[in-house]
Amino acid sequence: MKLWSIQGNSQRLDGGAMFGNAPRALWTRWAQPDERNRIPLATRALLASPIAGRTVLFETGVGAFFDPAMRDRYGVVEDRHVLLDSLAEAGFSHEDIDVVVLSHLHFDHAGGLLAAWREGAAPELLFPNALFLTSRPHWERATRPHARDRASFIPELPGLLEASGRLRFVDGDRSPLLGDAVRFRYSDGHTPGMMLAEILGPATVDGRPHGGVVFCADLVPGRAWMHGPISMGYDRNPELLVDEKEALLADALAREVHLFFTHDPEIALVRVARGENGRYAAVHETAALRARALGG
C-alpha cells in the first residue's frame, strides 16, 4: 500500500476561532495572523492505494465550490480546484477514486466533492465512480444541523450524495468496503459522529496493530492542537473533545501510530512523543507523502 498527501485549497481563518480558549498572546507563538487576524490553514486529503483492492481518498478539502463573495468570507485562497490538480500530480484523477471516506461533512472537509463554482451553474458532484462513506450519527447532524453549526454544512450536498445512490454508512469499527485494513473510531467533541479512520500498520505487538496512520480530522487539526487543553471555537463540546484527544494521543504514542493532519499548513504526518514536561509533542515530522509505503 502507498500513501500520498493531497493538497486541497488553502484557507485563512480567524486565529481566535481556530484556537478557541487560547489567548492571542499564546496562539500567535504557533501561527502568525495577517492584518485580518486570520491564520494560514491547509485542507489536506490522504490518498491510499490499494486498500482491499481499491483506491481510497480520505476527505476532499474545501474545494472551490464557493462563489467569489463566499470564497472571500471563508478565506479560501485559490479559485481553481486545487485537489484535482494535486491528484493529477500524484498520477490520479477524481474518476480513479473508488471510495471517499468523509470524517464529517463540514464544508472545509467535504467541499472538494463538488466541481468548481461557475456562475449560473448548479452544484455538481465529482467522483463519479466512488462510494461515499460516513457515519450514520453524523449524517443525522448534517441533514438536521443545529443553528450554531448550520453554516458549516453545504445545503445541497446531502441531496446530491443521496441521489448518487453511492452513499454508504459505517456502523462500528469496520466497513466491508475496506475490510480489516482500516479501523474507525468516533469523536463527538467537534461535531456529533465524526469518524476517524486508522489505516492499520503492518506490525503487531501483543496482538495490537502498530505503525499505522490515523486521519485526525478536526480532533487534532495540526501540531499546535496537540496541546491538551486547546480546542477550537467551532467545537460543539470542547471538554469532551479534550478528553477524546487525550485518548487518541495516548493510544498513538503506545502503538507508534502516525498522525495525519488535514489543516496544518506545513506538516502532513508526525509521530507522537512526550517531552520532558510530560506534554505530547510531534516528532519525525513529514511535510508531504509521495507514494510512501505504509510503515515506511
Secondary structure, 3 states (H helix, E strand, C coil): CEEEEEECCCEEEEHHHHHCCCCHHHHCCCCCCCCCCEEEECCEEEEEEEECCEEEEECCCCCCCCCHHHHHHCCECCCCCHHHHHHHHCCCCHHHCCEEECCCCEHHHHHHHECCCCCCCCCCECCCCCEEEEEHHHHHHHHCCCCCCHHHECCCHHHHHHHHCCEEEECCCCECCCECCEEEEEECCCCCCEEEEEECCCEEECCEEECCEEECCCCCCCHHHHCCCCCCCCCCCHHHHHHHHHHHHHHHHHHCCEEECCCCCCCCEEEEEECCCCCEEEEEEECCCCCEECCC
